[in-house]
Every structure is written in C-alpha cells, then in structure tokens.
C-alpha cells in the first residue's frame, strides 16, 4: 500500500467519522428521553461498531481501542441490565466530545497518539458506581467559544439519524400571547414521519401497468471540493453578466434568429444559475440539531427543566450564510435558557409548568430566511434594562427612551443584567456578537416580548450572499443597486408632500405618517454633471443620461424602528444581480455590500442605505422642499 493511498484512506475515514459522531450525539439525547427505544439503542451500537472497525482498518488502533471501551460501556444498556440515567448520558456525551477532539488531533497529525487515561478513568468510576446521586460537574463543562470571553458547545459537522432528527412543521408565526404554544403529547412538536432512506446498494421494484418491473435506485452522491464549487459559481456568475449584456443589446440586432437564440440562451443561463446556486444550499439540520445538546447541558448546569422544539430544520440556506449563523443561534438559545426560562420554583409560583419550553423555527418568506427563537419564560422587563443602563452610564440622567429602545439595549457592547459573571453569561458579550454577525449577513433581528409570557427573537437573513434581487436606481449619471429585501415600497413625491421641520430637516408626508427624507446625491456626495471625486466632465453618453428629466421618486426603508425615505432621480427597475466583492480599498466601508455589473457592462455599487444614512447623520438633511421639483402628471 503506497503512502499516498494510505493517507487518502485515513482522511476519508476522518471525514466520515465526524458524521458518525454527530449521529451518535443525537442518539444519546434521544436515549435520555426514551431509554426503551430499542431501534435507537441498536443504531448506537451500529455507529460505535462502524467507528471501531473502520478506525482499525485504516490504522488508527488508538482510536479503535477507545471505541471498544465505549461499546463495553453501552453493552449493559443494550442488554437492559442498566438504565440510561442522566449521569450515564453525561458520561456518554463526554466520551463523544473526547472522540471529536481525537479526530481533530488526527486531522492535524495522523500519527498522533491521544491520551485516553482521564476519560477511561471516568468510565471505570462509573462502572464501579453506576447510580451516583448527582451527575459529575466535569460532564457539564462548556468549552470556550470562538467569540471573546463567551462559551459554547463544540459544533458537530452534521447529524441526520432517522429517529434522532428534530421534527419539521409548517412555517407559521405563532401569536405573541402565549409566545410558545403548548407541546402536543407526547412529542416535542408536531411530527412528520419520514421513511428511512435506502442504502446506496438497495433498490425497490414493483410491477407497472405494462407488467415490467419498475426499478428505483437510491440517489447517489459524490464529494466535491468546496474550492471547485466556488469556482463554478463564480464562472456561472460571469456567464450571467455576459447574458445580461446580450439581452440589453438584443434589440439592436436585425436578425430574428440571433435575437431568438439570445432569448433561449437566457433561459438556459437562468437554469444553470439556479442549479449552481442550489449546490451551495444546505439544510439547517446540522445547526439546529446541535442546539439540543446546548439546551440540555446549559439547563442542567442551571438546574432548570427545559425542552426544545424544532421545526423547519430542512429549510435550506447558502453554506456561506450558514457558517456565520451558528454562533448567533448558540448565543440566542443559551440566553433563552439562562435569562428567559425561569427556575422550576418560579414557574410553579407563576402557575406555569415546571418545565420550560424553547422553540426554534425556520422558514422562507419573501426570498429571505426567517428564524425564530421563542421561549415561554418571564419576558424582557424594559424598566429593569433602563435601570441597568443608567447604572452602567449607557443612559444619561433624565434621558428617556421607549420600551422598544430599552429592549434593544441588550445588544449594547458590555451590557448585561447579571449581577455576577458565570460560566454561561454576565460579561455582556453574547448579544452584541449576535447583532454584529446578523448585520454582517445583511440581515436584521427583532424582539417581541410579553412580561410573564415569554420572548421571541426573529432573524431575517438573505438566502444567499452571491446573488440578490436588486432595485436599480439613478442619481445624476450614476446608477446604484439596493437589495430588494431592504425596500419596503417606492413612491413618487410631490412638493406638497414635503415639509421642513426644525432640527429634523426634510420630512416626507406619506399617508399621514411623517418620515425623514434624505437625498441620495447628498448621501453619496454626487455633484450633477461631474464625475464623483474626479472633477472631470461627463462623457457624452453619461451627460445625456444626466440630462434626462428627473422623475422624483423615493425609496421607503422600514428595516429599523424609525423608517426613512431616500430621494432618487429615477427608479430604473429590478434585476437579479451577481454580487462581486469589493477591492481592499473599499472592503472596509459598511455603506457598500459589494458591486455588480449591469446589463450594459458598466459596474455599479450595491448600497446599504441604513449604513449610508448612519454615516452621514443629520448633515444630509439640508435641502428645502422647494428644491424638489414635483412630478408632472
């Protein structure tokens, strides 16, 4: 056996072993809830035996020996000689974490010899006393997180066991009171039975109407390098741009056959684009399933009783978005257990069930990914947040803020209502991380809460960061793109609808509502007739574009608590655009999320209007109403 072949065999095993451990962790959690689930127990032994045999086959004898000891620990459970107590589940999960660390060490150095002495001693101690009064604290240790001082549970790659997967239900937003609906007995959530997928070698057959056997083979899959996939998506993006150029200029072509071919090529290009983008889409299952472990460990450490209900775990999202989503969800779920759910005594005194409930939901809405983290805890007390904000100097004496503004204080860096710092919370880092990460994903987070009933955090995120539906707008000779998800509506404006308020600047009167009005030319510092920043005269085509009669329109943005309007010269339409990363000289600017190439081959910046308004502040509100020409009917 050559060294290269042996190395490739070991790497292939390590990749598969990560999935085996993820499946095992989910089955351990199911075992705790249903110790008599024989199918689950049998699956655990299959996973352990597979891991032991495969590791020995590729030469990882050290790993194989430890997995053999794990099998011995599980054997009394399989024989019904020992029940799956919380203490045993703690130890099994600790063994699973140890195996995960072992795999990481072997990935770094295939010749590494991991020391199993400590964990084997814990296993021996359990065999000597399988019925301890309380679980060992060591089993509840929560490893360090990737952000600052906060902590989180190690993230498995993916898990999809037949009986261990969380359930899927229809994506519906529950009414706020109560925030969490009572779970149907005896399951945690409404279940949808899914038959187990056939193995790659299996096939089912049956007679058809013509008497012939109908053979259906299981869907096969292959592993593809992520770098190759990214390269494919980039090339498809370039093809889409070229197709847009052809489409924009097809009207100038005299030959009907060529025009028809361009039209058909557009359809094929769109299909190729959709297919290539679907290759990047992965289900939320792997991210959602790890929350089961987090809820279990954190609730046991806090001596709380909490169950987690999951729906929409098959909802798909771009892999790039998913990579940034894990940490915010960890913080939100841990925060719900720590701050949201009360102790059993408090819940009992409030007339609630002693066991609290957290629901994690995902669904698609209007081209966005929506995720909800809902708890039936005590809610967020705005008055308490105000007091803490005054104590920490975040608010000045006499400064008044609304309840919504007070609740958003939890996202302020360093803000926490905890009196003492613990292993779980108190440093004021977690929720700040949540907001930062969500904003990096061009998303938003909203809070709904009812005192004594619970709290709902709603995340709105784009499905992908590679392609977006954008609104193209013109300001002088320049064209810009705004993500369509950020636009609530567009309106034509008249002089009568604009007023000037002292201290506020221009205000647009929209159906009885006063909305601050900004001008894109002010925000982007564009001087009509001059190229921005160059002071050069416009090219003839650009000058003609700038000389077109303006159509005063406004884009209404309602992503924040306080909506605003942005005046533009012309709304030019909606296009699906390919997002291109900006160069190093512009990448640090929050006001631009990227660039794109429009149908005529010219580049255009993709604007983040909220960041653009924040960056300019009140200095942009300088124009008087009479400076805006009314739309002529």
C-alpha positions in Angstrom: 0.0 0.0 0.0 1.5 3.3 -1.1 1.9 6.2 1.4 -0.4 8.5 -0.6 -3.1 5.8 -0.8 -2.9 5.2 2.9 -3.1 8.9 3.7 -6.1 9.4 1.5 -7.8 6.4 3.2 -7.2 8.0 6.6 -8.5 11.4 5.6 -11.6 9.9 4.0 -12.3 8.0 7.3 -11.9 11.1 9.4 -14.4 13.0 7.3 -16.9 10.1 7.7 -16.2 9.7 11.4 -17.3 13.3 12.0 -20.7 12.4 10.7 -20.8 9.2 12.8 -20.1 11.3 16.0 -22.8 13.8 15.1 -25.3 11.0 14.7 -24.2 9.4 17.9 -24.7 12.6 19.9 -28.2 13.0 18.7 -29.0 9.4 19.6 -27.5 9.8 23.1 -30.0 12.7 23.6 -32.9 10.5 22.3 -31.7 7.7 24.6 -32.1 10.1 27.6 -35.7 11.0 26.6 -36.7 7.4 25.7 -34.4 4.7 27.3 -36.6 1.9 25.9 -36.2 2.9 22.3 -34.6 -0.3 21.1 -34.2 0.9 17.5 -32.2 3.9 18.8 -30.0 1.6 21.0 -29.3 -0.7 18.1 -28.3 2.2 16.0 -25.9 3.4 18.6 -24.2 0.1 18.6 -24.0 0.1 14.8 -22.4 3.5 14.9 -19.9 2.5 17.5 -19.1 -0.7 15.8 -18.6 1.0 12.5 -16.3 3.6 14.0 -14.3 0.9 15.8 -14.0 -1.3 12.7 -13.2 1.5 10.3 -10.6 3.1 12.5 -8.8 -0.2 12.9 -8.9 -0.8 9.2 -7.1 2.4 8.4 -4.5 2.0 11.1 -6.0 4.2 14.0 -5.6 1.5 16.6 -5.5 4.0 19.4 -8.9 5.3 18.4 -10.3 1.8 17.9 -9.3 0.7 21.4 -11.1 3.6 23.0 -14.2 3.0 20.9 -14.1 -0.6 22.0 -14.3 0.6 25.7 -17.2 2.8 24.7 -19.0 -0.3 23.3 -18.4 -2.1 26.6 -20.0 0.9 28.5 -23.1 0.7 26.3 -23.4 -3.1 26.5 -25.4 -3.2 29.8 -27.8 -0.7 28.3 -28.3 -2.9 25.3 -28.9 -5.9 27.5 -31.4 -3.9 29.6 -29.2 -4.5 32.7 -28.6 -0.8 33.2 -30.9 2.1 32.6 -29.8 5.3 30.8 -29.7 7.7 33.7 -28.7 11.4 33.3 -25.3 10.5 34.8 -24.7 7.9 32.1 -25.8 10.3 29.3 -23.4 12.9 30.7 -20.6 10.4 30.5 -21.5 9.2 27.0 -21.7 12.8 25.7 -18.3 13.5 27.3 -16.9 10.4 25.5 -18.4 11.7 22.3 -16.7 15.1 22.8 -13.4 13.3 23.5 -13.8 11.3 20.3 -14.4 14.6 18.4 -11.2 16.1 19.9 -9.4 12.9 18.9 -10.5 13.2 15.3 -9.3 16.9 15.2 -5.9 15.8 16.6 -5.7 13.1 13.9 -6.6 15.5 11.2 -3.6 17.7 12.2 -1.3 14.7 12.6 -2.4 11.2 11.5 0.4 9.7 13.7 -0.9 11.4 16.9 -1.4 9.2 19.9 -4.2 10.7 22.1 -4.1 10.1 25.8 -7.4 8.5 26.9 -6.3 7.9 30.5 -8.6 10.5 32.1 -11.8 9.6 30.3 -11.1 5.9 30.7 -10.8 6.5 34.5 -14.2 8.2 34.4 -15.7 5.2 32.7 -14.2 2.9 35.2 -15.5 5.0 38.1 -19.0 4.9 36.6 -18.9 1.1 36.3 -17.9 0.9 39.9 -20.8 3.2 40.9 -23.4 3.3 38.1 -26.0 5.1 40.3 -24.5 8.2 41.6 -26.8 10.7 43.3 -25.8 13.6 41.1 -24.1 13.9 37.7 -20.5 14.8 37.8 -19.8 18.5 37.2 -17.0 17.6 34.8 -19.6 16.3 32.4 -21.2 19.7 32.3 -18.2 21.8 31.5 -18.9 24.0 28.5 -15.8 24.6 26.3 -14.7 28.0 25.2 -16.4 29.8 22.4 -14.9 31.4 19.3 -16.0 34.9 20.3 -14.4 36.9 23.1 -15.0 35.6 26.6 -18.3 33.8 25.9 -18.6 30.0 25.7 -20.3 27.5 23.5 -20.6 23.7 22.9 -18.4 22.3 20.1 -20.2 22.2 16.8 -20.7 18.9 15.0 -20.4 18.8 11.3 -23.9 17.4 10.6 -26.4 14.9 12.0 -29.3 13.2 10.4 -30.3 10.0 12.1 -33.8 8.7 11.2 -35.2 8.7 14.8 -32.9 11.4 16.2 -33.7 14.2 13.9 -35.8 17.0 15.2 -39.3 17.3 13.7 -40.5 19.5 10.8 -43.7 21.5 10.8 -45.3 24.2 8.6 -43.6 27.6 8.9 -46.2 29.7 10.7 -45.7 32.6 13.1 -47.4 31.8 16.4 -49.4 34.6 18.1 -47.4 36.5 20.7 -49.5 35.6 23.7 -48.6 33.0 24.7 -45.4 33.1 22.8 -44.8 29.3 22.9 -47.7 27.0 22.2 -48.1 24.0 24.5 -46.4 20.9 23.0 -48.7 18.1 21.8 -48.3 15.0 23.9 -46.2 13.0 23.9 -43.9 14.5 21.2 -42.0 17.8 21.5 -43.5 19.1 18.3 -45.9 18.1 15.5 -44.1 15.3 13.8 -43.9 14.2 10.2 -42.9 10.6 9.7 -40.3 10.2 7.1 -39.3 6.7 5.9 -35.6 5.8 6.2 -33.7 6.4 3.1 -32.5 3.2 1.3 -28.8 2.4 1.4 -26.7 3.1 -1.7 -26.9 -0.5 -2.8 -30.6 -1.0 -2.2 -33.3 -0.8 -4.8 -37.0 -1.3 -4.8 -39.0 -2.8 -7.6 -42.6 -3.4 -8.4 -44.8 -4.3 -11.3 -46.0 -1.5 -13.6 -49.1 -1.3 -15.7 -47.2 -3.0 -18.6 -46.0 -5.8 -16.4 -42.4 -4.7 -16.3 -40.5 -4.2 -13.1 -40.0 -0.5 -12.1 -36.5 -0.2 -10.6 -35.9 2.9 -8.4 -32.4 3.4 -7.3 -31.3 5.5 -4.3 -30.0 8.9 -5.1 -26.2 8.7 -5.3 -23.8 11.5 -4.2 -20.1 12.3 -4.5 -17.8 14.6 -2.6 -16.7 17.7 -4.4 -14.1 20.2 -3.3 -15.5 23.4 -2.0 -12.9 25.3 -4.0 -14.2 23.8 -7.2 -17.8 24.6 -6.3 -16.9 28.2 -5.6 -15.0 28.4 -8.9 -18.1 27.0 -10.7 -20.4 29.5 -9.1 -18.1 32.4 -10.0 -17.9 31.3 -13.6 -21.7 31.0 -13.8 -21.9 34.5 -12.4 -19.7 35.8 -15.2 -21.9 34.0 -17.7 -25.0 35.6 -16.2 -23.4 39.0 -16.6 -22.5 38.4 -20.2 -26.0 37.1 -20.8 -27.4 40.4 -19.4 -25.2 42.4 -21.8 -26.6 40.3 -24.7 -30.2 40.8 -23.5 -29.7 44.6 -23.2 -28.4 44.9 -26.7 -30.6 42.3 -28.5 -33.0 45.0 -29.7 -30.2 46.4 -31.9 -29.7 43.1 -33.7 -31.6 42.8 -37.0 -31.6 39.0 -37.4 -34.6 37.4 -35.7 -32.8 34.1 -35.4 -30.0 35.7 -33.3 -32.5 37.5 -31.1 -34.4 34.3 -30.6 -31.2 32.4 -29.8 -30.3 35.1 -27.2 -33.7 34.7 -25.6 -33.3 30.9 -25.4 -29.8 31.3 -24.1 -31.2 33.4 -21.3 -33.5 30.7 -20.2 -30.7 28.1 -20.2 -28.4 30.5 -18.4 -31.1 31.0 -15.7 -31.5 27.3 -15.3 -27.7 26.8 -15.0 -27.6 29.6 -12.4 -30.4 28.2 -10.3 -28.8 24.7 -10.4 -25.3 26.0 -9.5 -26.7 28.1 -6.6 -28.6 25.1 -5.3 -25.3 23.2 -5.0 -24.4 25.8 -2.3 -27.6 25.3 -0.4 -27.6 23.1 2.7 -30.3 22.4 5.2 -30.3 23.9 8.7 -30.5 20.5 10.2 -26.8 20.3 11.4 -27.1 23.7 13.0 -30.4 23.1 14.7 -29.5 19.7 16.0 -26.6 20.9 18.0 -29.0 23.2 19.9 -30.4 20.1 21.5 -27.1 19.4 23.2 -26.7 23.1 24.2 -30.2 23.3 25.8 -29.6 20.0 27.7 -26.2 21.0 29.1 -27.0 24.6 30.0 -30.3 23.7 31.6 -28.7 21.0 33.8 -25.9 23.4 34.8 -28.6 25.9 35.9 -30.8 23.3 37.5 -33.6 24.2 35.1 -36.0 22.0 33.2 -36.1 23.0 29.6 -37.2 21.2 26.4 -36.5 22.3 22.9 -38.9 22.0 20.0 -37.6 22.3 16.4 -39.4 23.0 13.1 -38.2 23.8 9.6 -34.8 22.1 10.0 -34.9 21.0 6.4 -35.1 24.7 5.3 -32.1 25.4 3.1 -29.7 28.3 3.1 -26.4 29.2 1.4 -23.5 27.5 3.0 -21.7 30.9 3.4 -24.7 32.2 5.4 -24.9 29.1 7.5 -21.2 29.4 8.5 -22.0 32.8 10.1 -25.3 31.7 11.5 -24.1 29.1 14.0 -22.7 31.4 16.7 -25.6 33.9 16.8 -28.0 31.0 17.3 -25.9 29.5 20.1 -26.0 32.8 21.9 -29.7 33.2 21.5 -30.5 29.7 22.6 -28.2 29.9 25.6 -29.6 33.3 26.5 -33.1 31.9 26.3 -32.2 29.1 28.8 -30.3 31.4 31.1 -32.3 34.7 31.1 -35.6 33.7 29.6 -36.7 30.4 31.3 -37.4 30.7 35.0 -36.4 28.2 37.6 -38.9 25.4 38.3 -39.9 27.1 41.6 -40.5 30.4 39.9 -42.6 28.8 37.1 -44.6 26.9 39.6 -45.4 30.0 41.6 -46.4 31.8 38.4 -48.9 29.0 37.5 -46.7 27.6 34.7 -45.5 24.1 34.1 -42.2 23.5 35.8 -40.6 22.5 32.6 -39.9 25.5 30.3 -40.0 25.3 26.5 -37.9 26.9 23.7 -39.0 26.7 20.1 -36.6 27.0 17.2 -38.3 27.7 13.9 -37.1 28.3 10.3 -39.0 29.1 7.1 -38.7 31.1 3.9 -40.6 34.4 3.4 -40.3 36.8 0.5 -37.0 35.5 -0.6 -35.5 35.6 2.9 -34.6 33.1 5.6 -36.6 33.7 8.8 -35.5 32.1 12.0 -37.4 32.4 15.3 -36.1 31.6 18.8 -39.1 31.6 21.1 -39.3 30.9 24.9 -42.2 30.8 27.3 -40.2 32.5 30.1 -40.6 35.7 32.0 -40.1 38.1 29.2 -37.8 41.2 29.0 -38.5 43.9 31.5 -37.8 47.3 29.9 -37.7 49.1 33.2 -35.1 46.8 34.6 -33.0 47.4 31.4 -33.3 51.2 31.9 -32.1 50.9 35.5 -29.1 48.9 34.4 -28.3 51.3 31.6 -28.3 54.2 34.0 -26.0 52.3 36.4 -23.5 51.5 33.6 -23.6 55.0 32.2 -25.1 53.9 28.9 -28.0 56.3 29.5 -27.6 59.8 31.0 -29.7 61.0 33.9 -33.1 62.3 32.6 -32.7 60.6 29.2 -36.0 58.9 28.2 -36.2 56.1 25.8 -39.2 53.9 24.7 -39.7 50.3 25.7 -38.5 49.1 22.3 -35.3 51.2 22.6 -34.8 49.9 26.1 -35.1 46.2 24.9 -32.6 46.9 22.2 -30.1 47.8 24.9 -29.3 44.1 25.3 -27.3 44.4 22.1 -25.1 47.2 23.5 -21.5 46.0 24.0 -20.8 45.1 27.6 -24.4 45.3 28.7 -25.7 42.6 31.0 -28.4 42.4 33.7 -26.5 39.7 35.6 -25.2 40.7 39.0 -22.4 38.1 38.9 -20.4 36.7 36.0 -20.8 33.0 35.5 -19.5 30.4 33.0 -22.6 31.0 30.9 -23.3 34.7 31.0 -22.7 38.1 32.7 -19.9 39.6 30.5 -22.3 41.4 28.1 -20.6 39.8 25.1 -23.1 37.4 23.6 -25.9 39.5 22.3 -23.5 42.1 20.9 -22.0 39.2 18.9 -25.5 38.3 17.7 -26.2 41.7 16.3 -22.8 42.1 14.8 -23.0 38.8 13.0 -26.5 39.4 11.7 -25.5 42.8 10.3 -22.6 41.2 8.6 -25.0 38.9 6.8 -27.1 41.9 5.7 -29.9 40.8 8.0 -31.9 42.2 10.9 -33.1 41.0 14.3 -36.4 42.0 16.0 -37.6 41.4 19.5 -41.2 40.7 20.7 -41.8 40.1 24.4 -44.7 39.9 26.9 -43.9 40.1 30.6 -44.7 36.7 32.2 -45.4 35.1 28.8 -42.1 34.9 27.0 -39.9 36.4 24.3 -39.5 35.9 20.5 -36.3 36.8 18.6 -36.9 36.9 14.9 -33.9 36.9 12.5 -34.4 37.9 8.8 -31.5 36.8 6.6 -30.8 36.6 2.9 -30.8 33.1 1.5 -27.5 33.7 -0.3 -24.8 36.3 -0.5 -23.8 35.5 -4.0 -26.9 36.6 -6.0 -29.6 39.1 -4.9 -32.7 40.7 -6.3 -31.9 44.4 -6.5 -33.6 47.6 -7.4 -31.6 49.8 -9.8 -31.8 53.5 -9.3 -30.2 56.5 -10.9 -28.7 59.6 -9.2 -27.3 62.1 -11.7 -25.2 60.0 -14.1 -24.6 57.2 -11.6 -26.6 54.0 -11.1 -26.7 52.1 -7.9 -28.3 48.9 -6.7 -30.2 48.4 -3.4 -31.2 44.9 -2.2 -34.9 44.5 -2.9 -35.3 43.0 0.5 -34.4 46.3 2.1 -37.0 48.2 0.1 -40.5 48.4 1.6 -42.0 50.4 -1.3 -41.2 53.2 -3.8 -43.4 56.3 -4.2 -43.4 59.3 -6.5 -43.1 62.5 -4.5 -44.7 65.9 -4.9 -43.8 69.3 -3.4 -46.9 69.3 -1.3 -45.9 66.1 0.5 -42.5 67.5 1.7 -42.1 69.8 4.7 -39.2 71.1 6.6 -39.0 70.5 10.4 -36.6 72.4 12.6 -34.0 70.0 13.9 -35.1 67.2 11.6 -34.7 68.6 8.1 -36.9 67.4 5.3 -39.8 65.2 6.2 -42.0 63.3 3.7 -45.7 63.1 4.5 -46.7 59.6 3.5 -50.3 58.7 4.1 -50.5 60.7 7.3 -47.0 59.5 8.5 -44.0 61.8 8.7 -40.8 60.1 7.5 -37.4 61.7 7.4 -36.4 62.3 3.8 -32.8 62.1 2.6 -31.3 62.7 -0.9 -29.1 60.1 -2.4 -27.0 62.8 -4.1 -26.2 64.2 -0.6 -25.5 60.8 0.9 -23.1 59.9 -1.9 -21.8 63.5 -2.3 -22.6 63.5 -6.1 -22.3 66.8 -7.9 -24.6 66.8 -11.0 -22.6 66.9 -14.3 -19.3 66.0 -12.6 -17.8 62.5 -12.1 -17.6 61.9 -8.3 -14.2 62.6 -6.9 -12.6 63.4 -10.3 -13.8 66.8 -11.3 -13.9 65.7 -14.9 -16.6 66.5 -17.5 -19.1 63.7 -18.2 -18.7 61.6 -21.3 -21.3 62.3 -24.0 -23.4 59.2 -23.1 -23.2 60.0 -19.4 -24.1 63.6 -20.0 -27.1 62.6 -22.0 -28.1 60.3 -19.1 -27.7 63.1 -16.5 -29.7 65.5 -18.7 -32.8 63.2 -18.8 -35.8 64.8 -17.0 -35.7 63.5 -13.4 -38.6 61.5 -12.1 -38.5 62.4 -8.4 -39.1 59.2 -6.5 -38.4 58.0 -3.0 -37.4 54.6 -1.7 -39.1 53.8 1.6 -37.0 51.7 4.1 -38.6 50.2 7.1 -35.9 47.8 8.5 -35.5 49.9 11.6 -37.8 51.1 14.3 -37.8 54.5 12.6 -38.4 54.3 8.8 -36.9 56.8 6.4 -37.1 57.7 2.7 -34.3 58.3 0.2 -35.0 60.6 -2.8 -33.5 59.4 -6.1 -33.7 60.8 -9.6 -35.2 57.7 -11.2 -36.2 54.1 -10.4 -34.9 52.1 -13.3 -36.3 48.7 -12.5 -35.5 45.4 -10.7 -32.8 43.0 -11.7 -31.2 39.8 -10.3 -27.5 40.8 -9.9 -24.3 38.8 -9.2 -22.6 40.2 -6.1 -18.9 40.9 -6.5 -16.6 41.5 -3.6 -15.0 45.0 -3.4 -11.3 45.6 -3.5 -9.2 46.1 -0.4 -9.5 49.9 -0.7 -13.3 49.7 -0.3 -13.9 46.5 1.6 -13.9 48.2 5.0 -16.8 50.5 4.1 -20.0 49.4 5.6 -22.0 51.6 3.2 -21.3 49.2 0.3 -22.1 45.5 0.5 -20.4 44.8 -2.9 -20.5 45.6 -6.5 -22.1 44.2 -9.7 -22.0 44.5 -13.5 -25.2 45.8 -15.0 -26.7 44.8 -18.4 -24.7 47.4 -20.4 -21.4 46.1 -18.9 -20.9 49.1 -16.6 -20.2 48.5 -12.9 -22.5 49.6 -10.1 -22.2 49.7 -6.3 -24.6 47.8 -4.1 -25.7 50.2 -1.3 -26.5 49.6 2.3 -28.9 52.5 2.8 -29.1 52.1 6.6 -25.4 52.4 6.9 -25.3 55.2 4.4 -27.7 57.3 6.4 -25.9 56.4 9.7 -22.6 57.5 8.2 -24.0 60.9 7.1 -26.2 61.7 10.0 -28.3 64.9 10.1 -25.9 66.7 7.8 -27.7 65.2 4.8 -31.0 67.0 5.7 -30.1 70.3 4.0 -32.5 70.8 1.1 -35.7 72.8 1.3 -38.9 71.4 -0.1 -38.9 73.9 -3.0 -35.7 72.4 -4.3 -37.5 69.2 -5.3 -39.5 69.5 -8.5 -43.0 67.9 -8.3 -43.9 65.1 -10.6 -45.8 66.4 -13.6 -48.9 64.3 -14.3 
